[in-house]
Amino acid sequence: MFIGIYNTLITVLYPLVIRSYIQKRIEIGKEDIKRFNERIGKPIKERPEGKLIWFHGASVGESVSMLPLINRLLETSDDTYVMVTTGTTTSAEIMGKRLPERAFHQYITIDNPVFTKRFIKHWQPDLVLWFESDFWPAMLSTIKKKNIPLVLVNGRISNKSFKRWQQFDYISKELLGCFTFCLGQSEEDAYRLRILGAKESTCLGNLKFAGLPIPVDEDKKAEVIKQIGNRRIFCISSTHENEEYQLGKRFKLLFEKHPDVLVLIAPRHPQRGGDIKKQLSDLGLNVALRSANEKITDKTQVYIADTIGELGIWYGISPVVFIGGSLIPHGGQNFMEPSRLKDAVIVGPYMHNFTEAMQRAQKANAIIQTNDAEEVIDTVIQLFDNKDLLEAKQSLAYNWASGEAKVLDGIVEKVKGYIA
């Protein structure tokens, strides 16, 4: 009932309202004009011969988390191909660089039944793996009508979303009923998906734990290392607004204890680089900005790496990493990536986006959780003061992250029967 009403309304409203909204997105650069035909279900690229597995994810993080599974499924046969769809220009750029042979990127269509039917008719996927937490009714119902196996991978239902969906369970049951089965990030997520209407829901683990090593441009890395010299590095990654300022107010103590330290800041949203530089410069710090091609000199105290796709460089040269989104009630960011690169990892008090992962990491003594910015800096000083402690924390983080990567085997086993 709900999906039928939704599809009718979307079809009617598109020329009246939605088209003008899309036009505004084009004008402000949020749509790829050269490839906009993909957004209305008219791709130029031909469907490859053989089996086609379609992966869909919204954000950069979801897209990158697909890569290990993409590689493993492509190994199942030489005539298997992978199509990855996303909705943003940033994710399209990153996936275009990182997808392996026999995998390609397309933009997801606007959720209009006219467009989704064109899309499915053209691509005729053999299996759909859905990584997005947003359930698009027109697309999901089109997939279901064509009897294409549809799997929710790494499904996550937050406390807030669970309460909201329970108020509209007639909608959630209809949407989740489109999925053949659902894989929750955690046992709690799998349980919530069942309550909300999933036919079958289980937990095999969090696929983000099975991530591939972050790509590194070795030439750029060598150039940065040359500028840094023998200085020690403290990396602050994936920060959100105000976190840099909270930490920056306490850098003076860090530099007093360890004058040779260089602080690298890789903000979650690189466009904030200029604002961060001004904030920290106003605190009396010597700051260089990567996007402005400013070099690291002996006097540089803070280097703002306001770029996309270079985290592999920063994690690879930093023995200690603080993960942002955790000093504010955002809920934290991915702390597995630096762990896999054998960094000692520090987080703040707000890590509720990774509750189950945090519990396992803490049980393995693989992560350091702090209460505030002051404690973060105190911890960094302690690690730099004690080489044995630093090496122990690095090894514990690496060993834990390596063990968690085994989740990939279970997911591959679960889905490969649908492409046999």
Summary of the structure (lengths in Angstrom):
residues: 420
radius of gyration: 22.8
end to end distance: 33.9
largest distance: 66.2
contacts: 1388
relative contact order: 0.10
helix: 52%
strand: 15%
